[in-house]
């Protein structure tokens, strides 16, 4: 007989607090518009006006998403004259993270191209039904 011990409240709180930075990072990347901004920034520095043009989003929307990405430490900003140029804070790590997310999405049945170094697979279904969807058939 194996006895399992329940963690004390303090260790649970400590573990949860240790997960907050990762949760914040995932939340920062948890929006399709922010992911699109990150993808564009993987090509190099962009001004807000460039991003609004490329993405077809309002300036206020792009600025709000950039503020979130700045708070998460995903992007940096530098002034150039009257313009602000945004760039990825850690381009290699961000690219690796997006490639890992893409690989995980492939395993779950979702097709996505988050890492621009890879070509999209043609003719692939957007989503395969998971086990719960098949159980209902």
C-alpha positions in Angstrom: 0.0 0.0 0.0 1.4 3.3 -1.0 0.6 6.4 1.0 0.6 9.7 -0.7 0.9 12.9 1.3 -0.9 16.0 0.5 1.2 19.1 0.1 0.8 21.7 2.7 -0.9 24.9 1.9 2.4 26.9 1.9 4.0 24.7 -0.7 0.9 24.9 -3.0 1.0 28.7 -2.7 4.7 28.7 -3.5 4.3 26.4 -6.5 1.4 28.5 -7.8 3.4 31.8 -7.3 6.3 30.2 -9.2 3.9 29.5 -12.2 2.7 33.1 -12.4 5.5 34.4 -14.7 4.8 31.5 -17.1 1.1 32.1 -17.0 1.7 35.8 -17.7 3.9 35.0 -20.7 1.3 32.6 -22.1 -1.4 35.2 -21.5 0.7 37.8 -23.4 0.9 35.5 -26.4 -2.7 34.3 -25.9 -4.2 36.6 -28.5 -4.1 36.1 -32.3 -3.4 39.8 -32.9 -0.5 39.8 -30.4 0.9 36.6 -32.1 0.6 38.4 -35.5 2.5 41.4 -34.1 5.2 39.0 -32.8 5.4 37.3 -36.2 5.9 40.7 -37.9 8.5 41.7 -35.3 10.4 38.5 -36.0 11.2 40.1 -39.4 12.8 43.2 -37.6 11.9 46.4 -36.0 8.5 48.0 -36.9 6.8 51.3 -36.1 3.1 51.2 -34.9 2.1 52.6 -38.2 3.9 49.8 -40.1 2.1 47.2 -37.9 -1.3 48.8 -38.4 -0.8 48.8 -42.2 0.4 45.1 -42.2 -2.2 43.8 -39.9 -5.2 46.0 -40.8 -5.8 46.9 -37.2 -6.5 50.3 -35.6 -3.6 52.2 -34.2 -5.2 52.1 -30.7 -5.5 48.3 -30.9 -1.9 47.8 -32.0 -0.7 50.2 -29.3 -2.7 48.3 -26.6 -1.3 45.0 -27.8 2.3 46.3 -27.9 1.8 47.6 -24.3 0.8 44.1 -23.2 3.8 42.6 -25.0 6.1 45.2 -23.4 4.7 44.4 -19.9 5.4 40.7 -20.5 9.0 41.5 -21.6 8.4 40.0 -25.1 9.1 43.2 -27.0 11.3 46.3 -26.5 10.9 49.8 -27.7 13.4 52.5 -28.7 12.8 56.1 -29.9 14.0 57.2 -33.3 13.2 60.8 -33.7 9.5 61.1 -33.1 8.8 57.5 -33.9 9.0 54.5 -31.6 10.5 51.3 -33.0 9.4 48.0 -31.5 11.4 44.8 -31.7 11.5 41.4 -30.1 13.4 41.4 -26.8 14.7 37.9 -27.3 14.3 37.0 -31.0 16.0 33.5 -30.8 14.1 32.4 -27.7 10.8 33.8 -29.1 11.3 31.9 -32.3 12.1 28.7 -30.4 9.0 29.2 -28.2 6.8 29.7 -31.3 8.3 26.6 -33.0 7.6 24.5 -29.9 4.0 25.9 -29.7 3.6 25.0 -33.4 4.9 21.4 -32.8 2.5 21.0 -29.9 -0.4 22.3 -32.0 0.5 19.8 -34.7 0.3 17.0 -32.1 -3.1 18.2 -30.9 -4.4 18.3 -34.4 -4.4 22.1 -34.9 -2.6 23.3 -38.0 -0.8 26.6 -37.5 2.3 28.3 -38.7 3.7 30.3 -35.8 7.3 30.0 -36.8 8.0 31.7 -40.2 11.0 29.4 -40.9 8.6 26.6 -41.7 6.2 26.3 -44.6 2.5 25.6 -44.0 1.4 22.1 -44.8 -1.0 22.1 -47.7 -4.3 20.2 -47.7 -4.3 19.7 -44.0 -7.6 19.9 -42.1 -7.8 22.9 -39.8 -8.7 20.7 -36.8 -9.1 17.0 -36.3 -11.8 15.9 -33.8 -10.4 15.0 -30.4 -11.2 11.9 -28.4 -14.3 13.6 -26.8 -15.7 14.6 -30.2 -15.3 11.0 -31.5 -16.9 9.5 -28.3 -20.1 11.4 -29.1 -20.5 9.8 -32.5 
